[in-house]
Amino acid sequence: MFDNLSEKLDKALHVLKGHGQITEINVAETLKEVRRALLDADVNFKIAKQFTNTVKDKALGQNVLSSLQPGQLMVKLVKDELTSLMGGEAEGINLSANPSVILMSGLQGSGKTTFSGKLANFLKTKKSKKPLLVACDVYRPAAVDQLHVVGDQIGVEVFSDRGNTDPVAISKAGIAYAKANGHNVVIIDTAGRLAVDEQMMKEIADVHKAIQPQETLFVVDAMTGQDAVNTAKAFNDILNFDGVILTKLDGDTRGGAAISIKSVVNKPIKFIGTGEKMDAIDVFYPSRMAERILGMGDVVSLVERAQEQFDEEESRKLQKKIAKNQFGFDDFLSQIQQIKKMGSIKDLMGMIPGAGKALKGLDVDDDAFKHVEAIIHSMTPVERSTPSKLDASRKKRIAKGSGRNIQEVNQLLKQFDQMSKMMKMMQGGGGKKMMQMMGAMKGMK
């Protein structure tokens, strides 16, 4: 996520992170490189220039030159200004009405239908809502079928009227159906349209006027850079939408849209899409995104994802097993499943401070655990619970059953043995305290 921008900003700020002499001249040179990095990321020229001018004024006003740690202070100023530029604080969505109606808008191919499903899943699992998806894309072939597939995948009902070609009538009927069947959120998936298509823009404006939604969200592909910002402005002029959703942030995103869209349309980014799975949706936190762009990681989001999978009762059982030296491959498999539920491996690694730079150029496979799981699944229940008793013939059978070689089986057993010993050593001190701390953090949510 924003790898190219992160690398260029790191190089620009590197001279001020050292112990060399800091002068007004090299501060100006550094900010010139920062502006160049922003422009390369497809940030609007005026916004990039205003950004660096603001940072420079604050730097000189806070006596960066005479600071004991001028480099760190400059990085903080850049982070704070990036946070402000992207909106400052995270913004939620308005769910005050019953049902609360959310209208999805955006360009063709921006990922509206998929994200409608992600949002419905988010509201169902995280907010305990009962959403209804309404299929109002009457133009794209199989659009209605796609939404039904998405709905089935996440266990959310979909309302559609296949014989009707009037989006206004369908949306009204969908809301009426929601009221009659106890749905407290209605997400209306509309057809993608071009900002230059006056007829299509009028159509969505008519839908907006007819249903008066509590939230109108503009879905935009983050990979389109400054074009996304220009399109957002055109849609906002028509709909006066409430917020922006950035999709495909897991791809080769330049960053221009995320950084400058708030400044152009004065509407917050509310959610981001970080993958293809239905749970690959995050609330947008400007400060956390600024930290990730500057290579600081995002430990808070990482902990939050871990907490969602953390179960105190399971943790206590696991502690007892480790203490009695009964930690087996079934337990290990369970831990792998929890990690996989947290998101893509590369995304998780990017949340660890400094890991983004270390991972540069490496292709981190989301199926990294696939071979390990195959080996474990080839073991019998007894072998999983007592891996230390595996002899050569059993290892050979496991290798053959998993499609891996004997060396990989031996390597996994060796790593598992080392991990088990380390976990047992941690039981008496740091490990136990860490689990207790995670339990306390869970209670604070």
Summary of the structure (lengths in Angstrom):
residues: 445
radius of gyration: 25.5
end to end distance: 27.0
largest distance: 72.9
contacts: 1424
relative contact order: 0.10
helix: 60%
strand: 9%
